[in-house]
Amino acid sequence: MTKTIRIDDRQTAVLDDAHVGDIRGALGTIRAGDTAPRVGLSAKMKTLLAIIGPGLIVLVGDNDAGAFATYGQAGQNYGPKLLWTLLLLVPVLYVNQEMVLRLGAVTGVGHARLILERFGKFWGAFSVIDLFLLNALTLVTEFIGISMAVQYLGLPKVPSVILAAVVIVAAAFTGSFRRFERIAIFFCLGSLTLVPVYVMAHPAPSEMLGGLVPSMPDGPGGMAQLMLLIIGIVGTTVAPWQLFFQQSYVIDKRITPRFLRYERVDLWIGLVVVMVGAAAIMGMAAAAFSGTSDFGNYSDSAGLAQGLEAYAGRAVGGLFAVALLDASIIGAFAVSLSSAYAIGDVFGIKHSLHRGVKHAKGFYAVYAGLVVLSAVIVLIPGSPLGLLTEGVQTLAGVLLPSASVFLLLLCNDKAVLGPWVNGRGTNVFTSVVVGVLVMLSVILTTAVLFPDVTADQIFLIMEICGGIGVLVAGYGLVRRRGGTYAPIDRTGRQDWRMPPLEYLTKPEISMGRKIGLTALRSYLLVAMIMVIVKIVDVAVGG
């Protein structure tokens, strides 16, 4: 049995009493008992400023070192012709993160703990283990980005990486949620450094606008490599750690359902910033390398900085390196916290930035341990850093469908969300997204295991997955028509919170869902093992 924590004399499922109280955001405070209506623009703006943080940080953190590499590769190898992929990802990002923030505000329980409680020990353990593994590898890529940036700027690698690790650890170790959020938002503002870099690179506006029209441009490696890059863009933009981080961060900030509309605005602000940054990277890379011998020959983010320097001067290359350093630090903040929050949730240990180190030792130990381990790996001479970066993107692509499936199932669980469950439109859209993610995951796994896969074979996989998707959709439609659809009662939802976990009835799992979850479990286990074996084989020169 977990400790019962009350909010306004009501029992809730909140696991850490530090998650209850005043909202102390970076830009304002809202008292716990403040139920006054927000009338007038000034009152609404003050509330929004106090709420801003979770959506901004999670989405700006998504434009991390791996994103710089992926978007830069798209721009260098194909010009701005893949900008349309970003437009398609806007609704996907918003719907995914909106469901997560709703889960956090309504339940008060982290993503991993909800999966454990509602779907059993296997999926709970699987979600934490795959998150922990992916986050550890992702953190290594953040420090790779840091090392590339400082070396380009002419700074010594070892002390600079150590200093960056100290900053990342110290930001969370203040014992104050507000201080951490102020530091994080400061770095988020630093991401706007990409805007002057884009302006000084001055890509042609007509070419940028043309890139918004969907097309499959020619480039190095043919259609197969293009498809894999598009999958990479999806994987780096819609990452599993985002779901876990935002849900827990919303809880730690003490945001309740009555402030969800303000948090949705925060999410849109983050979306605008992340899309502007992604488009800027593609555009500046396209402008810098167009018409040169390096066009179509992407190497890494350091190569992007050098190309920008050759095209527009040392100042532009330096600003790009500063933006890369900034992005890597923000990514490290968010990825480390998502792991620490998940471990705290699942094992029932105190896990809040409102607590000092003395009162949440396990939480801070996980956070600091991951940061230090990642910094050490990057500093070890001869570490296969390029392979680690590739491995992160591959494993994230393989595992992403499972995170999306459970997000959709949780947001349709009436015991968990009550009047806040998904509407029909959200379910249809998210189901299509999940189907596409599963298809991309299968293509990516196939490409890793069989590097010589052709475009025709990729399209065959797409056709097979599409056929299976149609059959599954047809089965669901038949089941729905055979039953009765009860409209969702949204009455009183502003005050509704999920009851303590031990009071919830166990979910009834239909035969179709059992078959689907079993198939997903089998695919993920087999795919993970085969991909890891393949990566290890490459690492040892097999």
C-alpha positions in Angstrom: 0.0 0.0 0.0 1.3 3.5 -0.9 1.0 6.5 1.4 -2.3 8.4 0.8 -1.7 12.1 0.0 -4.6 14.5 0.1 -5.4 17.5 -2.0 -8.2 19.7 -0.8 -9.3 16.9 1.6 -9.5 14.4 -1.3 -7.4 11.2 -1.5 -5.1 11.1 -4.6 -2.6 8.8 -6.1 0.3 11.2 -5.7 3.3 9.2 -4.5 5.5 12.0 -3.1 4.1 14.7 -0.9 6.6 17.2 -2.4 4.4 17.0 -5.5 1.6 18.8 -3.7 1.5 22.5 -2.9 2.2 25.9 -4.5 3.2 26.0 -8.1 6.6 27.8 -8.0 7.6 28.2 -11.6 10.6 30.1 -13.0 8.4 33.1 -13.9 5.8 33.2 -11.2 3.9 31.5 -8.3 0.3 30.2 -7.9 -0.8 29.4 -4.4 -2.2 25.9 -3.8 -5.6 27.3 -2.6 -5.9 29.8 -5.4 -9.1 28.9 -7.1 -10.0 32.5 -8.3 -11.1 32.8 -11.9 -8.6 34.4 -14.2 -10.4 37.5 -15.5 -8.6 39.9 -17.8 -5.5 39.7 -19.9 -3.1 40.6 -17.1 -4.3 37.8 -14.8 -4.2 35.2 -17.6 -0.7 36.3 -18.6 0.6 36.0 -15.0 -0.9 32.5 -14.7 0.7 31.5 -18.1 4.1 32.8 -17.0 3.9 30.7 -13.8 2.9 27.6 -15.7 5.4 27.9 -18.6 8.2 25.3 -18.3 7.3 21.6 -18.9 6.2 22.0 -22.6 9.0 24.4 -23.4 11.8 22.3 -21.8 10.7 18.9 -23.2 10.4 20.2 -26.8 13.5 22.4 -26.8 15.3 19.5 -25.2 14.2 17.4 -28.2 16.4 19.6 -30.4 19.5 18.0 -28.8 22.8 16.8 -30.2 21.2 13.9 -32.1 18.7 16.3 -33.6 21.4 18.6 -34.8 23.1 15.7 -36.5 19.9 14.4 -38.1 18.6 17.7 -39.3 22.0 18.7 -40.5 22.4 15.6 -42.5 19.0 16.2 -44.1 20.1 19.7 -45.1 23.6 18.8 -46.3 22.5 15.8 -48.3 19.1 16.9 -49.7 19.0 20.7 -49.2 15.7 21.9 -47.7 13.6 19.4 -49.5 12.7 17.4 -46.4 11.3 20.3 -44.5 7.8 18.9 -45.1 8.6 16.1 -42.7 8.6 18.6 -39.9 5.2 19.9 -40.8 3.8 16.4 -40.6 5.4 15.9 -37.2 3.8 19.0 -35.6 0.4 17.3 -34.9 2.1 14.1 -33.9 4.2 15.9 -31.3 1.4 18.0 -30.0 -1.1 15.1 -29.6 1.5 12.8 -27.9 2.7 15.4 -25.5 -0.9 16.7 -24.7 -1.9 13.2 -23.7 1.1 12.9 -21.5 0.6 16.3 -19.7 -3.1 15.3 -19.2 -2.0 12.0 -17.6 0.4 13.9 -15.3 -2.0 16.6 -14.2 -4.9 14.2 -13.6 -3.2 11.2 -12.1 -0.2 12.6 -10.2 1.7 9.4 -11.1 4.6 8.9 -13.5 4.4 7.1 -16.8 6.4 4.1 -15.8 4.4 3.5 -12.6 1.1 3.7 -14.4 2.3 1.1 -16.9 3.4 -1.2 -14.1 0.1 -0.8 -12.2 -2.2 -1.2 -15.2 -0.3 -3.7 -17.4 1.7 -5.8 -15.0 5.3 -6.3 -13.9 6.6 -7.4 -17.3 5.6 -4.2 -19.1 6.5 -2.1 -16.1 10.0 -3.6 -15.9 10.4 -3.4 -19.7 9.4 0.2 -19.8 11.9 1.2 -17.1 14.8 -1.0 -18.5 14.4 0.2 -22.1 14.1 3.8 -20.9 17.1 3.5 -18.7 19.2 1.9 -21.5 18.1 4.4 -24.1 18.6 7.4 -21.9 22.1 6.3 -20.9 23.1 6.0 -24.6 21.3 9.2 -25.4 23.3 11.0 -22.7 26.5 9.8 -24.3 25.4 11.5 -27.6 24.8 14.7 -25.7 28.3 14.6 -24.4 29.6 13.8 -27.9 27.8 17.0 -29.0 29.4 18.9 -26.1 32.9 17.6 -27.0 32.5 18.5 -30.7 31.3 22.0 -29.8 34.1 22.8 -27.3 36.8 21.5 -29.6 35.5 23.6 -32.5 35.6 26.6 -30.2 39.2 25.9 -29.4 38.6 24.8 -25.8 40.4 21.8 -24.2 38.2 18.8 -24.4 38.7 17.1 -21.0 38.2 20.1 -18.6 35.4 21.4 -20.8 33.4 18.1 -20.7 34.0 17.8 -17.0 32.8 21.4 -16.5 29.7 20.7 -18.5 28.9 17.7 -16.4 29.4 19.8 -13.2 26.9 22.4 -14.6 24.4 19.7 -15.5 24.6 18.1 -12.1 24.7 21.3 -10.1 21.6 22.7 -11.9 19.4 19.9 -10.4 21.2 19.7 -7.0 20.0 23.2 -5.8 17.1 21.7 -3.9 14.8 24.2 -5.5 12.5 23.4 -8.4 12.3 27.1 -9.2 16.0 27.5 -9.5 16.3 24.5 -11.7 13.6 25.7 -14.0 15.1 29.1 -14.3 18.4 27.6 -15.3 16.7 25.3 -17.8 14.6 28.1 -19.4 17.8 30.3 -19.6 19.4 27.5 -21.7 16.1 27.2 -23.7 16.4 30.9 -24.7 20.0 30.1 -25.7 18.6 27.8 -28.4 17.4 30.9 -30.2 21.1 31.4 -31.2 20.2 29.3 -34.3 18.1 32.2 -35.6 21.0 34.6 -36.3 23.0 31.7 -37.7 20.1 31.0 -40.1 19.9 34.7 -41.1 23.6 35.0 -41.7 23.6 31.8 -43.8 20.6 33.4 -45.8 19.2 30.3 -47.5 17.0 31.1 -50.5 13.4 31.7 -49.3 12.0 30.2 -52.5 13.9 26.9 -51.8 12.8 26.9 -48.2 9.1 27.3 -49.2 9.6 24.6 -51.8 10.8 22.2 -49.2 7.4 22.4 -47.5 5.9 20.5 -50.5 6.2 16.7 -49.9 8.8 15.1 -52.3 11.3 12.2 -52.4 14.5 13.9 -53.6 17.5 12.1 -55.1 20.6 11.9 -52.9 23.4 9.7 -51.7 22.5 6.0 -51.3 19.3 6.2 -53.3 15.8 5.7 -52.0 16.7 3.3 -49.3 19.0 5.8 -47.5 16.4 8.6 -48.0 13.8 6.4 -46.3 16.1 5.7 -43.4 16.9 9.4 -42.9 13.2 10.2 -42.8 12.8 7.5 -40.2 15.7 9.1 -38.3 13.9 12.5 -38.4 10.8 10.9 -36.9 12.9 9.0 -34.3 14.8 12.1 -33.2 11.7 14.3 -33.1 9.3 11.9 -31.3 11.5 10.3 -28.6 10.4 7.9 -25.8 12.1 9.9 -23.1 9.9 12.9 -23.8 6.8 11.0 -22.6 8.3 10.0 -19.3 10.0 13.3 -18.7 7.0 15.6 -19.3 4.5 13.5 -17.3 6.8 13.5 -14.3 7.8 17.1 -14.6 4.2 18.3 -14.8 3.6 16.3 -11.6 6.7 17.8 -9.9 5.6 21.3 -10.9 2.3 20.6 -9.1 0.1 21.4 -12.1 -3.5 20.3 -11.7 -6.3 19.8 -14.3 -7.6 23.4 -13.8 -4.4 24.7 -15.4 -4.2 22.3 -18.4 -5.3 25.0 -20.9 -2.3 27.1 -19.9 0.0 24.1 -20.1 -1.3 23.5 -23.6 -0.2 27.0 -24.6 3.2 26.2 -23.0 3.3 23.2 -25.3 2.6 25.2 -28.4 5.3 27.7 -27.5 7.8 24.8 -27.2 6.5 23.4 -30.5 7.1 26.7 -32.3 10.7 27.0 -30.9 11.6 23.4 -31.7 10.3 23.6 -35.3 12.0 27.0 -35.9 15.2 25.4 -34.7 14.9 22.3 -36.8 14.0 24.2 -39.9 16.9 26.6 -39.3 19.4 23.7 -39.1 18.2 22.2 -42.3 18.2 25.6 -44.1 21.6 26.7 -42.9 23.1 23.3 -43.8 21.5 23.5 -47.3 22.8 27.0 -47.9 26.3 26.2 -46.7 26.9 23.1 -48.7 24.9 23.7 -51.9 27.2 23.7 -54.9 30.2 22.4 -53.0 32.0 19.1 -53.1 30.8 18.3 -49.6 27.1 18.4 -50.6 25.7 14.9 -50.1 28.7 13.9 -48.0 27.6 14.5 -44.4 30.1 13.6 -41.7 29.0 15.0 -38.3 28.0 18.2 -36.5 31.6 19.4 -36.3 31.7 19.1 -40.1 28.5 21.3 -40.2 30.2 24.0 -38.1 33.3 23.9 -40.4 31.1 24.1 -43.5 29.3 27.1 -42.1 32.6 28.8 -41.3 33.8 28.2 -44.9 30.6 29.6 -46.3 29.8 32.6 -44.0 32.8 33.1 -41.7 34.2 32.0 -38.3 31.5 33.9 -36.3 28.7 31.9 -37.9 30.5 28.6 -37.3 31.2 29.7 -33.7 27.5 30.6 -33.1 26.5 27.2 -34.4 28.9 25.5 -32.1 27.5 27.5 -29.1 24.0 26.5 -30.1 25.1 22.8 -30.3 26.7 23.1 -26.8 23.5 24.7 -25.5 21.2 22.1 -27.0 23.3 19.2 -25.7 23.1 20.6 -22.1 19.3 21.0 -22.3 19.0 17.5 -23.7 21.2 16.2 -20.8 19.0 17.9 -18.2 15.8 16.4 -19.6 17.1 12.9 -20.3 18.7 12.5 -16.9 15.6 13.7 -15.1 13.3 11.4 -17.0 15.4 8.4 -15.7 15.5 9.7 -12.2 11.8 10.4 -12.1 11.0 6.9 -13.5 13.2 5.1 -11.0 11.6 7.1 -8.2 8.1 6.3 -9.3 8.6 2.6 -9.8 10.5 2.0 -6.6 8.6 4.4 -4.4 11.5 6.6 -3.4 11.3 10.3 -3.0 11.7 12.0 -6.4 11.3 15.7 -6.5 13.4 18.7 -7.4 11.6 20.5 -4.5 13.7 18.2 -2.1 17.3 18.7 -1.3 19.9 16.0 -1.9 19.7 14.9 1.8 16.0 14.1 1.4 16.0 12.4 -2.0 19.4 10.6 -2.2 18.3 7.9 -4.6 16.7 10.3 -7.0 19.8 12.5 -7.2 22.2 9.5 -7.3 20.5 8.2 -10.5 20.6 11.7 -12.1 24.2 12.3 -11.2 25.3 8.8 -11.9 24.0 8.8 -15.5 25.6 12.2 -16.2 29.0 11.2 -14.8 29.0 7.8 -16.6 28.2 9.4 -19.9 31.0 12.0 -19.5 33.5 9.3 -18.6 32.6 7.2 -21.7 33.1 10.2 -24.0 36.5 10.9 -22.5 37.8 7.3 -22.8 40.2 7.2 -25.7 39.0 5.0 -28.6 35.4 4.8 -27.5 33.2 4.0 -30.5 31.3 7.2 -30.3 29.9 7.2 -33.8 28.6 3.7 -33.3 27.0 4.7 -30.0 25.2 7.6 -31.8 23.9 5.2 -34.5 22.9 2.7 -31.9 20.8 5.3 -30.0 18.8 6.3 -33.0 18.2 2.7 -34.0 17.1 1.5 -30.6 14.9 4.5 -30.1 13.2 3.8 -33.5 12.7 0.2 -32.6 11.2 0.9 -29.1 9.1 4.0 -29.9 6.0 2.0 -30.9 5.7 0.4 -27.4 5.7 3.8 -25.7 3.1 5.1 -28.0 0.9 2.0 -27.6 0.8 2.3 -23.8 0.2 6.0 -24.0 -2.9 5.4 -26.1 -4.1 2.6 -23.8 -3.6 4.7 -20.7 -5.5 7.7 -22.2 -8.5 5.4 -22.8 -8.4 3.9 -19.3 -11.5 5.4 -17.5 -10.3 4.3 -14.1 -7.1 6.4 -14.7 -8.5 9.4 -16.5 -12.2 9.4 -15.8 -13.8 12.3 -17.7 -10.4 13.2 -19.2 -10.1 10.1 -21.4 -9.5 10.6 -25.1 -12.2 11.6 -27.5 -12.9 9.6 -30.7 -11.0 11.9 -32.9 -7.8 11.8 -30.8 -8.0 8.0 -30.7 -8.4 7.7 -34.5 -5.4 10.0 -35.1 -3.2 8.4 -32.5 -4.0 4.9 -33.8 -2.9 5.9 -37.3 0.3 7.4 -35.8 1.0 4.2 -33.8 0.5 2.1 -37.0 3.0 4.3 -38.9 5.5 4.1 -36.1 5.3 0.3 -36.0 5.9 0.2 -39.8 8.9 2.6 -39.5 10.3 0.5 -36.6 10.1 -2.7 -38.8 11.8 -0.9 -41.7 14.6 0.4 -39.5 15.2 -3.0 -37.8 15.3 -4.6 -41.3 17.8 -2.0 -42.6 20.1 -2.5 -39.6 20.1 -6.3 -39.9 20.3 -6.2 -43.7 22.2 -3.1 -44.8 21.8 -3.9 -48.5 18.0 -3.6 -48.3 16.6 -2.0 -51.5 13.9 0.6 -51.9 11.6 -2.0 -53.5 12.0 -4.2 -50.4 11.2 -1.2 -48.1 8.1 -0.4 -50.1 7.1 -4.1 -49.9 7.4 -3.9 -46.1 5.3 -0.8 -46.1 2.6 -2.6 -48.2 2.6 -5.6 -45.8 2.3 -3.4 -42.7 -0.4 -1.3 -44.4 -2.4 -4.4 -45.2 -2.1 -5.6 -41.6 -3.1 -2.2 -40.4 -6.2 -2.2 -42.6 -7.2 -5.7 -41.2 -6.7 -4.5 -37.6 -8.7 -1.3 -38.2 -11.5 -3.4 -39.8 -11.5 -5.7 -36.8 -11.8 -2.8 -34.4 -14.6 -1.2 -36.5 -16.6 -4.5 -36.5 -16.2 -4.8 -32.7 -17.3 -1.2 -32.2 -20.4 -1.7 -34.3 -21.2 -4.9 -32.4 -21.2 -3.0 -29.1 -22.7 0.2 -27.8 -20.9 3.5 -27.7 -21.5 5.4 -24.5 -20.8 9.2 -24.8 -18.1 10.4 -22.3 -19.5 12.3 -19.4 -17.1 15.3 -18.9 -19.1 16.8 -16.0 -16.9 18.1 -13.2 -13.7 17.2 -14.8 -11.8 20.3 -13.6 -11.9 18.8 -10.0 -11.5 15.2 -10.9 -8.3 13.4 -9.9 -7.4 9.7 -10.1 -8.0 7.9 -6.8 -5.1 6.1 -5.1 -3.7 3.2 -7.2 -4.7 0.5 -4.8 -8.4 1.6 -5.2 -8.5 1.1 -8.9 -10.1 -1.9 -10.4 -7.8 -4.0 -12.6 -8.4 -3.3 -16.3 -10.2 -5.9 -18.3 -8.0 -7.0 -21.2 -9.9 -8.3 -24.2 -8.6 -11.3 -26.3 -7.7 -9.0 -29.2 -5.7 -6.7 -26.9 -3.9 -9.7 -25.3 -3.0 -11.0 -28.8 -1.8 -7.5 -29.8 0.3 -7.0 -26.7 1.8 -10.5 -27.0 2.8 -9.8 -30.6 4.3 -6.4 -29.6 6.2 -8.0 -26.8 7.6 -10.8 -29.0 8.6 -8.3 -31.8 10.3 -5.9 -29.4 12.3 -8.6 -27.6 13.4 -10.2 -30.9 14.2 -6.9 -32.6 16.1 -5.5 -29.6 18.2 -8.6 -29.3 19.0 -8.8 -33.0 19.8 -5.1 -33.2 22.1 -5.2 -30.2 23.9 -8.3 -31.5 24.3 -6.5 -34.8 25.7 -3.4 -33.2 28.1 -5.4 -31.1 29.2 -7.4 -34.1 30.0 -4.1 -36.0 31.9 -2.8 -32.9 34.2 -5.8 -32.7 34.8 -5.7 -36.5 32.7 -8.7 -37.4 
